Amino acid sequence: MGGMPGLLTRYMAGELLKTILLTTTVLVAVIAFGTAIKPLSRNLLGGADILKYVLFAMVPMMEFALPFAAGFGSTLVMHRLAGDNEILAMNSCGLSPRRIFRPIFVLAAVLLLVMLALVEFLVPVFWTRMESLLAHDVTRLLASSVERGEAFTLGDTRIYADEVLVQEAPEGSQVDTRLVLVGVAALQVDGKGRPETEFTAEYATMDLYRVDGRSILKLVLGDATVFRSGDGSLVRVPTAEPRAIDLGRGFRLGVKMLTLPEMFEVQAAPAEYPNLRSSVDEIRRLLVRAASMQHLAGRFDVGGQVELRDAGRNLTWRIVSAESVMRNDGSFTLEAPVIERIDEASIRQRTRASSLVITEGWRDGRMVFDVELSMPTSVEKSLISGTRWPTEIRSLTLPVSDAPLFQNETPTEIVSAARALDETEIGSPALARQITKSLERFDVAVQRLLWDIDGRMQQRLAQACTGPLLFILGSILAIRLRGSPPLTVYVIAFIPAILDIVLISGGEQSLRRGQTSAGYLLIWSGNLLLGGSCIVAWWRLRRN
């Protein structure tokens, strides 16, 4: 008789595991196929990708299916054992309720560990793979948009095309996928959604690169016409390259795609989180503007020459001298300046103006300067009389050697540099206010991110506890209500479990808006309800 309790434990555990695995498989398969309906309706999946997507989706769906499958399996098995009087026979042989339920408690502990591994490590990885699969099929989405005659939007770029040809892994390049577009129009918009630059071309190529797990799209237009709304210029160029589009690890790397160690990393350095890239880029842009203005101010203070480039016309403009320089917030006013123009053949021409005004701006993702000349007059005797000088010169840039880039600094270093910037050194109250407001917006975004992470952490822990509690509750109720049909018993255990899921979701949403005691109580109240139900049912079972 010494080996009998161990035999019964293995028998019960085996029956429970078989039923739970079978139930989980059915539930996961059904739910996973349901998740593929939306991408299929949008033509984001096709061929073998459908099966791959469903297989990827099975793991995240286990987070929800496994607790209910465990509760259903324990209810069926224990109800059958109780109905066949096997539980009564065990009790008659001297086994206490605690000894009879030992396999239940052991499997509940194992289930808790499995759920923790799922929600903290496996589920985020497979969410990422699902999104990456859709991001990889961005080519199919673009092709589908072209076929429907619709615009395709990525980042701040909207793309139109008449025809598209998809090439997988073209030879002689490191490109994963190349799209050849015919009859192309691309429109870039600024942060406020206003048109910034328009590109039109007879053909274009769009290359999808994979770099360190990220997806990068690079659009190159051939024989293109470029119109910039900022300065009203219209230029025809052999090739044009709009800004590259970083898709990240999919269209959007959400907090749900972060494993527990990655969450801790984000909490330690939130500026490195990809979804805050736009806020960091805004701060980076303002730092470039501040540094560029400081560079000009420094050159004028020591009486040095200032050189500006007109890349569109391949000209260099050099401010040689000026009688006086006055800085007015975001502009410089020079009295009696001498300006030198140098063309691509290194031919120099000089003019003198009564005044010159330099104003700064930001166009096409770069720092630019607009120059206005008053009464320019040639000072070169060799020039033909009547040579006309422009009174407005737009979209000039600093030479590469002088331009502040802020490209090698990490996002954390960019934010630190902005915080350490002395407002008095900027010399522009308006620009200083913009930097301050950008940092405030960044801090708000970081706070929301940290709240989101905390809410997700609590949600995962609470979700992991739901499975074992429902598993135990179903087992106890199956014996307590052995005279009722097993589905009736399961429904009784199912109701508090559903309420638990609703409370967990509500608590997570509350914590994402701020860390409050009410939010923590709400997210854990469902598990408290399930745990309390288990204690009451166990107490009544032992009494009887």
matplotlib code that plots the C-alpha trace (Angstrom):
import matplotlib.pyplot as plt

x = [0.0, 3.0, 3.2, -0.5, -0.6, 2.2, 0.4, -2.8, -0.9, 0.6, -2.7, -4.6, -1.8, -1.7, -5.5, -5.4, -2.5, -4.1, -7.4, -5.7, -3.4, -6.2, -8.5, -5.7, -4.8, -8.4, -8.9, -5.5, -6.0, -9.5, -8.4, -5.1, -7.0, -9.3, -6.4, -5.4, -8.7, -7.8, -4.4, -6.0, -8.7, -6.1, -4.0, -1.1, -0.7, -0.6, 0.6, 2.8, 2.8, -0.7, 0.4, 3.4, 1.3, -1.1, 1.7, 3.2, -0.2, -0.7, 1.8, 0.3, -3.2, -2.1, -2.0, -5.8, -6.6, -4.4, -6.2, -9.6, -8.4, -6.8, -10.1, -12.1, -9.8, -9.6, -13.4, -14.0, -11.4, -12.3, -16.0, -15.5, -13.4, -16.0, -18.9, -17.2, -16.7, -13.0, -12.5, -14.7, -12.6, -9.4, -10.9, -12.1, -8.5, -7.4, -6.2, -7.0, -8.3, -4.9, -3.3, -5.9, -5.4, -1.6, -1.4, -3.8, -1.6, 1.6, 0.2, -1.1, 2.4, 3.8, 1.0, 2.0, 5.6, 4.4, 2.2, 5.0, 7.3, 4.6, 3.6, 7.1, 9.2, 7.5, 4.4, 6.3, 8.8, 6.0, 4.0, 7.2, 7.5, 3.9, 4.4, 7.7, 6.0, 3.5, 6.3, 8.2, 5.0, 4.9, 5.7, 2.5, 0.6, 2.1, 1.4, -2.2, -2.6, -1.2, -3.7, -6.5, -5.3, -4.8, -2.0, 0.4, 1.5, 4.7, 5.9, 5.8, 5.8, 2.8, 3.5, 1.4, 2.3, 0.7, 2.4, 4.6, 7.0, 8.2, 11.7, 12.7, 16.4, 17.8, 21.3, 24.3, 22.8, 22.0, 18.4, 15.8, 13.0, 13.0, 9.9, 10.2, 7.5, 6.3, 4.6, 5.5, 4.5, 5.8, 4.7, 6.6, 4.7, 6.1, 5.2, 1.9, 0.8, 1.5, 3.0, 6.8, 8.3, 6.8, 8.6, 7.4, 9.3, 8.7, 10.2, 11.5, 12.9, 11.9, 14.4, 13.5, 16.6, 16.9, 19.4, 19.8, 16.3, 14.9, 13.1, 14.4, 12.7, 14.8, 13.0, 15.1, 13.4, 15.0, 14.7, 12.7, 11.1, 11.3, 9.1, 9.8, 6.9, 9.1, 11.0, 8.8, 11.7, 11.1, 14.2, 14.7, 17.4, 18.7, 18.0, 16.2, 16.2, 13.5, 14.3, 14.6, 11.7, 12.5, 9.8, 11.5, 10.8, 7.5, 5.1, 5.2, 7.1, 4.5, 5.1, 3.4, 6.3, 8.8, 10.1, 10.6, 14.3, 13.6, 11.1, 13.7, 16.1, 13.5, 12.8, 16.5, 16.9, 13.5, 15.0, 16.3, 12.8, 12.0, 8.5, 10.0, 12.2, 10.1, 10.3, 14.1, 14.4, 12.5, 15.0, 17.9, 16.6, 16.3, 19.9, 21.1, 19.3, 20.7, 24.3, 24.0, 23.0, 25.7, 28.2, 27.1, 27.2, 30.7, 32.0, 30.4, 31.8, 35.4, 34.8, 35.3, 33.8, 30.6, 30.1, 26.8, 26.0, 23.3, 23.3, 20.5, 22.4, 25.9, 26.9, 28.7, 27.9, 30.5, 29.9, 33.3, 32.7, 30.2, 30.3, 28.0, 26.1, 23.0, 21.2, 17.4, 16.3, 16.2, 17.9, 21.0, 21.0, 24.3, 24.9, 27.0, 28.0, 30.3, 29.1, 31.1, 29.5, 31.5, 30.1, 31.0, 33.9, 35.3, 34.6, 34.2, 31.9, 31.4, 28.6, 28.0, 24.5, 23.1, 22.0, 21.6, 19.2, 19.8, 16.8, 17.0, 14.5, 14.0, 13.1, 13.5, 14.9, 17.8, 18.8, 18.6, 19.1, 17.3, 19.2, 17.6, 19.8, 18.9, 20.3, 23.0, 25.6, 28.5, 32.0, 34.0, 35.2, 35.7, 31.9, 29.7, 27.7, 24.2, 24.8, 21.8, 22.1, 19.3, 17.6, 16.5, 18.5, 16.7, 17.5, 21.2, 23.1, 26.3, 29.2, 29.6, 32.7, 30.8, 27.3, 26.5, 25.2, 24.3, 24.0, 26.5, 25.0, 22.6, 19.1, 20.0, 23.0, 20.8, 18.3, 21.1, 22.7, 19.4, 18.9, 22.4, 22.0, 22.2, 19.3, 21.5, 24.0, 21.3, 20.8, 17.2, 14.4, 12.0, 14.3, 15.0, 11.3, 10.9, 13.6, 12.0, 8.6, 10.1, 11.8, 8.5, 6.7, 9.4, 9.0, 5.3, 5.8, 8.4, 6.0, 3.2, 5.6, 6.7, 3.0, 2.3, 5.1, 4.0, 0.4, 1.7, 3.8, 0.9, -1.4, 1.0, 1.5, -2.3, -2.9, -0.4, -2.2, -5.6, -4.7, -3.7, -6.6, -9.2, -7.5, -7.9, -11.4, -12.7, -11.2, -12.8, -16.2, -16.2, -16.1, -18.4, -21.0, -20.5, -24.3, -24.5, -23.5, -19.8, -20.5, -22.7, -19.8, -17.5, -19.9, -19.9, -16.1, -16.1, -18.1, -15.6, -12.7, -14.4, -14.9, -11.2, -10.1, -12.4, -11.0, -7.4, -8.0, -9.7, -6.9, -4.3, -6.0, -6.2, -2.5, -1.5, -3.1, -1.2, 0.0, -2.8, -3.9, -7.3, -5.6, -3.6, -6.6, -8.7, -6.2, -5.8, -9.4, -10.3, -7.6, -8.6, -12.2, -10.9, -8.6, -11.4, -13.7, -11.1, -10.7, -14.4, -15.0, -12.0, -13.3, -16.7, -15.2, -13.2, -16.2, -18.1]
y = [0.0, 2.3, 2.9, 3.4, 7.1, 7.8, 5.7, 7.6, 10.9, 9.9, 8.6, 11.9, 14.0, 12.1, 12.4, 16.1, 16.8, 14.9, 16.7, 20.1, 19.7, 18.5, 21.4, 24.0, 22.8, 23.1, 26.6, 27.9, 26.7, 28.3, 31.6, 31.8, 31.4, 34.2, 36.5, 36.0, 37.3, 41.0, 40.8, 38.4, 40.9, 43.6, 41.4, 41.5, 37.7, 35.2, 31.7, 30.1, 33.3, 32.5, 29.3, 30.9, 33.8, 31.3, 29.3, 32.5, 33.6, 30.3, 31.2, 34.6, 33.1, 30.5, 33.4, 33.5, 29.9, 28.0, 29.3, 28.4, 25.1, 24.2, 25.0, 23.1, 20.1, 20.0, 20.2, 17.3, 15.0, 15.6, 15.5, 12.1, 10.8, 12.1, 10.6, 7.2, 7.3, 7.2, 10.2, 8.6, 5.4, 7.4, 9.0, 5.6, 4.3, 7.0, 9.7, 13.2, 15.9, 17.6, 14.3, 13.7, 17.2, 17.1, 16.5, 19.4, 21.8, 20.6, 21.0, 24.5, 25.5, 24.2, 26.0, 29.2, 28.9, 28.1, 31.1, 33.4, 32.0, 32.6, 36.1, 37.5, 35.9, 33.8, 35.9, 39.2, 37.4, 35.9, 39.2, 40.7, 38.0, 38.4, 42.2, 41.6, 39.2, 42.0, 44.5, 42.2, 42.1, 45.8, 45.2, 43.3, 46.1, 48.6, 46.5, 46.1, 49.8, 50.5, 48.0, 49.7, 53.1, 54.3, 56.2, 54.2, 56.0, 55.2, 57.6, 61.1, 60.0, 59.3, 57.3, 57.0, 54.8, 53.5, 50.1, 48.1, 45.1, 43.2, 41.6, 39.3, 39.5, 41.0, 39.8, 42.0, 43.9, 43.5, 44.4, 42.0, 43.1, 45.7, 47.3, 49.0, 51.7, 53.3, 56.7, 57.7, 60.7, 61.0, 63.6, 64.3, 66.2, 68.0, 67.3, 69.1, 67.2, 70.0, 69.3, 69.9, 68.4, 66.8, 64.3, 63.1, 60.7, 58.3, 55.4, 54.7, 51.9, 51.1, 48.9, 47.1, 46.5, 44.4, 46.0, 44.6, 43.3, 46.6, 47.3, 50.3, 51.5, 53.5, 55.2, 56.4, 58.3, 58.5, 61.6, 63.3, 66.7, 68.1, 70.9, 72.4, 74.3, 76.1, 78.2, 77.5, 76.0, 73.6, 71.5, 68.6, 66.2, 62.8, 61.1, 62.1, 60.3, 61.3, 60.5, 56.8, 55.4, 53.4, 50.8, 49.6, 46.0, 46.0, 48.9, 49.8, 48.3, 48.3, 47.6, 44.2, 43.1, 43.7, 40.8, 41.4, 42.1, 44.5, 46.3, 46.8, 48.2, 50.7, 51.8, 52.4, 54.3, 55.3, 57.7, 54.6, 53.3, 53.4, 54.8, 57.9, 58.5, 61.3, 63.2, 62.7, 63.7, 66.9, 67.7, 66.8, 69.2, 72.0, 71.3, 71.5, 74.8, 76.2, 75.0, 76.4, 79.8, 79.7, 78.9, 82.0, 84.2, 83.0, 83.7, 87.2, 88.0, 87.4, 89.2, 85.9, 85.0, 83.0, 80.5, 79.1, 76.5, 76.5, 72.8, 73.0, 75.5, 74.4, 77.8, 79.0, 82.3, 83.9, 86.9, 88.5, 91.5, 93.8, 97.1, 95.8, 92.7, 92.6, 89.4, 89.5, 86.2, 83.8, 86.2, 88.3, 91.8, 92.9, 96.5, 97.3, 93.6, 92.4, 89.1, 86.8, 84.3, 81.3, 79.0, 75.4, 76.7, 78.6, 81.9, 84.6, 87.6, 90.2, 92.5, 95.0, 95.6, 98.3, 95.5, 91.7, 89.7, 86.0, 84.0, 80.3, 77.6, 73.8, 72.2, 68.7, 67.4, 69.9, 73.3, 76.0, 79.8, 82.4, 85.5, 88.9, 91.5, 95.2, 97.2, 94.7, 96.4, 94.7, 95.7, 93.8, 96.0, 93.1, 92.4, 93.6, 96.6, 95.8, 92.4, 91.6, 90.1, 88.3, 90.0, 86.7, 83.5, 80.6, 77.2, 77.8, 75.4, 75.4, 73.5, 69.9, 70.8, 73.5, 72.0, 70.4, 66.9, 65.4, 62.1, 59.9, 60.7, 58.3, 59.4, 59.5, 61.8, 64.0, 64.5, 65.1, 67.7, 69.5, 69.6, 70.9, 73.6, 77.1, 79.2, 82.4, 80.7, 80.0, 83.7, 83.1, 83.2, 81.7, 78.8, 78.3, 78.1, 75.5, 73.4, 73.7, 72.7, 69.8, 68.5, 68.8, 66.9, 64.3, 64.0, 63.5, 60.8, 59.1, 59.2, 57.6, 55.0, 54.1, 53.9, 51.7, 49.4, 49.2, 48.4, 45.7, 44.2, 44.0, 42.7, 39.9, 38.8, 38.9, 37.0, 34.4, 33.9, 33.4, 30.0, 28.2, 29.7, 28.7, 25.3, 24.8, 26.2, 23.9, 20.9, 21.7, 22.6, 19.4, 17.4, 19.7, 19.7, 16.1, 15.7, 18.5, 18.2, 19.0, 21.9, 23.5, 23.2, 24.8, 27.7, 28.4, 28.6, 30.3, 33.4, 34.7, 33.9, 36.1, 38.8, 38.4, 39.0, 42.1, 43.5, 42.9, 44.7, 47.6, 47.8, 47.8, 50.7, 52.6, 52.0, 53.2, 56.6, 56.8, 54.7, 54.8, 52.5, 52.1, 50.9, 48.2, 47.2, 46.9, 44.8, 42.3, 42.3, 39.6, 37.3, 38.0, 37.0, 33.7, 33.0, 33.8, 31.4, 28.7, 29.1, 29.1, 26.0, 24.2, 24.9, 23.6, 20.5, 19.6, 20.1, 17.6]
z = [0.0, 0.4, -3.4, -3.8, -3.1, -5.6, -8.2, -7.7, -7.9, -11.3, -12.5, -11.7, -13.0, -16.3, -16.8, -16.0, -18.4, -21.3, -21.0, -20.5, -23.5, -25.8, -24.7, -25.0, -28.5, -29.7, -28.2, -29.3, -32.9, -33.2, -31.6, -33.7, -37.0, -35.8, -35.4, -39.0, -40.4, -40.2, -42.0, -44.6, -45.3, -45.9, -48.2, -45.8, -45.9, -48.6, -49.4, -46.7, -44.7, -43.5, -41.8, -40.4, -39.0, -37.4, -35.9, -34.5, -33.1, -31.2, -28.5, -27.6, -27.7, -25.0, -22.5, -22.7, -23.7, -21.2, -18.0, -19.3, -20.7, -17.3, -15.5, -18.0, -17.9, -14.1, -13.9, -16.3, -14.8, -11.1, -11.8, -13.5, -10.6, -8.1, -10.2, -10.3, -6.5, -7.0, -4.8, -2.1, -2.4, -1.8, 1.2, 2.6, 2.2, 4.7, 2.2, 3.5, 1.1, 1.2, 0.0, -2.6, -4.0, -3.9, -7.7, -8.2, -6.1, -7.8, -11.3, -10.3, -9.2, -12.5, -14.4, -12.6, -13.8, -17.3, -17.4, -16.1, -18.8, -21.4, -20.5, -19.6, -22.3, -25.0, -25.8, -26.3, -28.7, -30.8, -30.8, -32.3, -34.9, -35.9, -36.4, -38.1, -40.5, -41.4, -41.7, -44.0, -46.1, -46.4, -50.0, -50.4, -48.7, -51.1, -54.1, -52.9, -52.5, -56.0, -57.5, -55.7, -56.9, -53.3, -51.5, -49.4, -46.1, -44.3, -41.6, -42.9, -46.6, -48.8, -52.0, -55.2, -58.2, -61.4, -61.4, -59.1, -59.5, -56.5, -56.5, -53.7, -52.7, -55.9, -56.9, -56.2, -53.3, -49.6, -50.1, -48.7, -51.1, -53.9, -55.4, -58.8, -59.1, -62.3, -62.5, -58.9, -56.8, -53.2, -50.7, -47.4, -44.7, -41.6, -38.0, -38.3, -41.4, -43.8, -47.3, -47.1, -50.2, -53.3, -55.6, -59.0, -61.2, -64.1, -62.0, -58.6, -56.5, -52.9, -51.0, -47.7, -45.6, -42.4, -40.0, -36.4, -36.4, -37.7, -41.1, -43.1, -46.3, -48.7, -51.7, -54.7, -57.5, -61.0, -63.3, -60.6, -60.2, -56.6, -55.3, -51.9, -50.5, -48.0, -50.5, -53.6, -55.5, -58.4, -59.3, -61.8, -60.7, -62.0, -58.7, -55.6, -52.2, -49.7, -46.0, -45.2, -43.2, -40.1, -39.5, -36.3, -35.4, -37.2, -37.8, -34.1, -31.2, -28.4, -24.8, -25.2, -27.4, -24.6, -22.5, -18.8, -19.1, -21.9, -19.8, -17.1, -19.8, -21.0, -17.4, -16.9, -20.2, -21.6, -24.2, -26.1, -26.6, -30.4, -29.9, -28.3, -31.3, -32.7, -29.4, -29.3, -33.0, -32.2, -29.4, -31.7, -34.4, -31.9, -30.7, -34.3, -34.7, -31.4, -32.3, -35.8, -34.5, -31.9, -34.7, -36.7, -33.7, -32.8, -36.3, -36.3, -32.8, -33.9, -37.3, -39.2, -42.5, -42.7, -45.5, -46.7, -49.4, -52.0, -52.9, -55.4, -57.5, -56.5, -55.3, -52.2, -50.6, -48.3, -46.0, -46.1, -43.8, -42.3, -40.5, -37.7, -36.7, -34.6, -33.4, -33.1, -31.6, -34.6, -37.1, -37.8, -39.3, -40.9, -42.0, -45.1, -45.7, -48.5, -50.0, -52.2, -54.6, -55.8, -58.5, -59.4, -61.6, -58.6, -60.2, -57.5, -57.7, -54.9, -54.0, -51.3, -49.8, -47.6, -45.2, -45.0, -42.8, -42.1, -40.7, -39.7, -40.5, -40.8, -44.2, -45.6, -42.4, -42.2, -40.9, -43.5, -43.6, -45.7, -46.7, -47.7, -49.3, -49.5, -52.5, -53.6, -55.9, -57.6, -56.4, -59.0, -61.9, -64.2, -64.1, -66.9, -65.9, -65.0, -63.4, -61.2, -57.8, -56.1, -53.1, -51.6, -51.3, -49.7, -48.2, -47.6, -45.4, -43.4, -45.0, -43.8, -41.8, -39.8, -39.5, -36.1, -36.8, -33.4, -35.3, -33.3, -29.9, -28.4, -27.6, -23.9, -24.6, -26.8, -24.0, -21.4, -23.7, -24.0, -20.3, -19.7, -22.3, -20.8, -22.1, -22.1, -24.4, -27.0, -27.6, -28.8, -26.2, -28.7, -29.4, -25.7, -25.0, -27.8, -26.3, -22.8, -24.2, -26.1, -23.0, -21.1, -23.9, -23.7, -20.0, -20.3, -23.0, -20.7, -17.8, -19.9, -21.1, -17.6, -16.5, -19.5, -18.6, -15.0, -16.1, -18.4, -15.7, -13.3, -16.0, -16.8, -13.2, -12.6, -15.8, -14.8, -11.5, -13.1, -14.6, -11.4, -9.4, -12.0, -12.2, -8.4, -8.2, -11.0, -9.2, -5.9, -7.3, -9.4, -6.2, -4.3, -7.0, -8.3, -8.7, -11.2, -14.9, -15.4, -17.8, -15.1, -12.6, -15.2, -15.8, -12.0, -12.0, -15.4, -14.2, -11.6, -14.1, -16.7, -14.2, -13.2, -16.8, -17.1, -13.8, -14.9, -18.2, -16.3, -13.8, -16.5, -18.3, -15.0, -14.2, -17.7, -16.8, -13.5, -10.6, -8.1, -5.2, -6.9, -10.0, -8.2, -6.2, -9.4, -11.3, -8.4, -7.2, -9.7, -8.4, -4.9, -5.9, -7.4, -4.5, -2.0, -3.9, -3.8, 0.0, 0.7, -1.6, 0.0, 3.5, 2.7, 1.0, 4.1, 6.3, 4.3]

ax = plt.figure().add_subplot(projection="3d")
ax.plot(x, y, z, "-o")
ax.set_aspect("equal")
plt.show()
